[in-house]
Amino acid sequence: MTLIFNQDKYKELLFKYQPKLIKNEEDNEKALAIVEELMHLPNRSPEENELYELLITLIEKFEQEYYLPGRESTPHSMLLFLMEQKNIQQSDLVDILGSENIVY
């Protein structure tokens, strides 16, 4: 039996999960949670498979750009990464570096 892709069911899934480009660690964690949920579904529908593959693609894109060091890594991007990991705001650095001008 061949399963037929149902556009309306897929639209419902897109509305429910609202996948988007992953731009930070929080978005990545949310996408990973949805993938985990879908991964453990027995007999995923074609629509669920499509959403699963879409999320995997978005996660891979984010992780390649965000985690893999390479030529694109700069001191600035590494500092931003570390600040995000430690939940540090730019204003937190003023006391350390001495002035807002240096921080910004």
C-alpha positions as CSV (number, residue, x, y, z in Angstrom):
1,M,0.0,0.0,0.0
2,T,1.4,3.4,-1.0
3,L,0.8,6.2,1.3
4,I,-0.3,9.5,-0.2
5,F,1.1,12.8,0.9
6,N,-1.7,14.9,2.4
7,Q,-1.0,18.7,2.0
8,D,-3.6,19.6,4.6
9,K,-2.2,17.3,7.2
10,Y,1.3,18.7,6.5
11,K,0.0,22.2,6.9
12,E,-1.4,21.3,10.3
13,L,2.0,19.9,11.3
14,L,3.7,23.1,10.1
15,F,1.2,25.2,12.0
16,K,1.7,23.1,15.2
17,Y,5.5,23.1,15.2
18,Q,6.2,26.2,13.2
19,P,9.7,25.3,11.9
20,K,12.0,28.1,11.1
21,L,15.7,28.9,10.5
22,I,17.6,28.1,13.7
23,K,19.6,31.1,14.8
24,N,20.6,30.2,18.4
25,E,21.0,27.5,20.9
26,E,17.4,27.8,22.2
27,D,15.9,27.4,18.8
28,N,18.2,24.4,18.2
29,E,17.1,22.7,21.4
30,K,13.4,23.2,20.5
31,A,14.0,21.7,17.1
32,L,15.9,18.7,18.6
33,A,13.0,18.1,21.0
34,I,10.6,17.9,18.1
35,V,12.9,15.6,16.1
36,E,13.2,13.4,19.1
37,E,9.4,13.3,19.4
38,L,9.0,12.4,15.7
39,M,11.9,9.9,15.8
40,H,10.0,7.8,18.3
41,L,6.7,7.8,16.6
42,P,5.8,4.3,15.3
43,N,4.7,4.3,11.7
44,R,5.4,8.0,10.9
45,S,3.1,9.4,8.2
46,P,4.6,10.8,5.0
47,E,3.8,14.3,6.4
48,E,5.6,13.6,9.7
49,N,8.6,12.2,7.7
50,E,8.7,15.4,5.7
51,L,8.7,17.6,8.8
52,Y,11.3,15.3,10.4
53,E,13.6,15.7,7.3
54,L,13.1,19.5,7.2
55,L,14.0,19.8,10.9
56,I,17.1,17.6,10.5
57,T,18.2,19.8,7.6
58,L,17.7,23.0,9.6
59,I,19.6,21.5,12.6
60,E,22.5,20.4,10.5
61,K,22.8,23.8,8.9
62,F,22.8,25.5,12.2
63,E,25.3,23.1,13.8
64,Q,27.7,23.3,10.8
65,E,27.7,27.1,11.0
66,Y,27.6,27.4,14.7
67,Y,29.7,24.6,16.1
68,L,32.3,23.7,13.5
69,P,35.4,25.8,13.7
70,G,36.7,26.9,10.4
71,R,37.9,29.8,8.4
72,E,34.7,31.7,9.3
73,S,35.5,31.7,13.0
74,T,36.8,35.0,14.2
75,P,37.6,36.3,17.6
76,H,34.3,38.2,17.5
77,S,32.2,35.2,16.6
78,M,34.0,33.0,19.2
79,L,33.3,35.7,21.9
80,L,29.7,35.9,20.9
81,F,29.4,32.1,21.1
82,L,31.0,32.0,24.5
83,M,28.8,34.8,25.7
84,E,25.7,33.0,24.6
85,Q,26.8,29.7,26.2
86,K,27.3,31.5,29.5
87,N,24.3,33.8,29.1
88,I,26.4,36.9,29.3
89,Q,25.1,40.2,27.9
90,Q,27.3,42.9,26.4
91,S,26.5,45.1,29.4
92,D,28.1,42.5,31.7
93,L,31.4,43.1,30.0
94,V,31.6,46.8,30.8
95,D,32.9,46.2,34.3
96,I,35.5,43.8,33.0
97,L,36.7,45.9,30.0
98,G,36.3,49.3,31.5
99,S,34.0,51.2,29.2
100,E,31.0,50.8,27.0
101,N,32.9,52.1,23.9
102,I,35.3,49.2,24.1
103,V,32.5,46.6,24.7
104,Y,30.4,47.8,21.8
